Amino acid sequence: MKISYKPKGVCSRMIHVEVEDGVVKSVEFIGGCSGNTQGVSRLAEGRPVEEVVELPLTDEEKATFHACC
């Protein structure tokens, strides 16, 4: 499943997330601080969605991953 999410109150303008069988396959941030968005993407990829929402992410980022379930 692929979703796109437009966050509010953060630098990123759009977040694209792909989830397959409850596992995050890819995360792409449009805009935002390159180092931070690359780090969050790499932390999330390959992990179960339930595990990703427990990471120290912003509420907006967590909401994106919850929407994939």
PAKOLBA-363625 format. One record per residue (C-alpha): chain; x, y, z; residue number from 1. Coordinates in Angstrom, 1 decimal. Example, Ala and Ser with C-alpha at 12.3 -4.5 7.8 and 13.67 -1.06 7.14 Angstrom:
["A" [12.3 -4.5 7.8] 1],
["A" [13.7 -1.1 7.1] 2],
% end
This chain:
["A" [0.0 0.0 0.0] 1],
["A" [1.3 3.4 -0.9] 2],
["A" [0.1 6.6 0.8] 3],
["A" [1.1 10.2 0.6] 4],
["A" [0.7 12.5 3.5] 5],
["A" [0.9 16.3 3.7] 6],
["A" [2.2 17.2 7.2] 7],
["A" [1.5 20.4 9.0] 8],
["A" [3.8 22.5 11.1] 9],
["A" [7.0 20.8 9.9] 10],
["A" [9.5 21.6 7.1] 11],
["A" [8.6 18.6 4.9] 12],
["A" [5.9 19.3 2.4] 13],
["A" [4.9 15.7 1.6] 14],
["A" [5.7 12.2 2.9] 15],
["A" [5.3 9.2 0.7] 16],
["A" [5.3 5.8 2.5] 17],
["A" [5.0 2.3 1.1] 18],
["A" [4.0 -0.5 3.4] 19],
["A" [3.7 -4.2 2.5] 20],
["A" [2.4 -6.9 4.8] 21],
["A" [2.7 -4.5 7.8] 22],
["A" [6.4 -3.7 7.0] 23],
["A" [7.6 -0.3 5.9] 24],
["A" [9.2 -0.8 2.5] 25],
["A" [10.1 2.9 1.7] 26],
["A" [9.8 6.4 3.0] 27],
["A" [10.3 9.5 0.9] 28],
["A" [10.2 13.0 2.3] 29],
["A" [9.7 16.0 0.0] 30],
["A" [11.4 19.0 1.5] 31],
["A" [12.7 19.2 5.1] 32],
["A" [16.2 18.9 6.4] 33],
["A" [18.0 16.3 4.2] 34],
["A" [20.0 14.7 7.0] 35],
["A" [17.0 14.3 9.3] 36],
["A" [14.7 13.0 6.6] 37],
["A" [17.3 10.5 5.3] 38],
["A" [17.8 9.3 8.9] 39],
["A" [14.1 8.8 9.6] 40],
["A" [13.7 7.0 6.3] 41],
["A" [16.5 4.6 7.1] 42],
["A" [15.3 4.0 10.6] 43],
["A" [11.8 3.1 9.3] 44],
["A" [12.6 1.0 6.3] 45],
["A" [12.4 -2.7 6.8] 46],
["A" [10.7 -2.4 10.2] 47],
["A" [7.1 -3.4 11.1] 48],
["A" [4.8 -0.4 11.3] 49],
["A" [4.1 -1.1 15.0] 50],
["A" [7.8 -0.8 15.7] 51],
["A" [8.2 2.4 13.7] 52],
["A" [5.4 4.2 15.6] 53],
["A" [7.4 3.5 18.8] 54],
["A" [10.5 5.4 17.5] 55],
["A" [11.2 8.9 18.8] 56],
["A" [9.4 10.6 15.8] 57],
["A" [7.2 13.6 15.8] 58],
["A" [3.4 13.1 16.1] 59],
["A" [3.0 14.0 12.4] 60],
["A" [5.5 11.3 11.4] 61],
["A" [3.8 8.7 13.6] 62],
["A" [0.4 9.6 12.2] 63],
["A" [1.7 8.9 8.7] 64],
["A" [2.8 5.4 9.6] 65],
["A" [-0.5 4.7 11.5] 66],
["A" [-2.4 5.7 8.4] 67],
["A" [-0.7 2.8 6.5] 68],
["A" [-2.1 0.1 8.8] 69],
% end
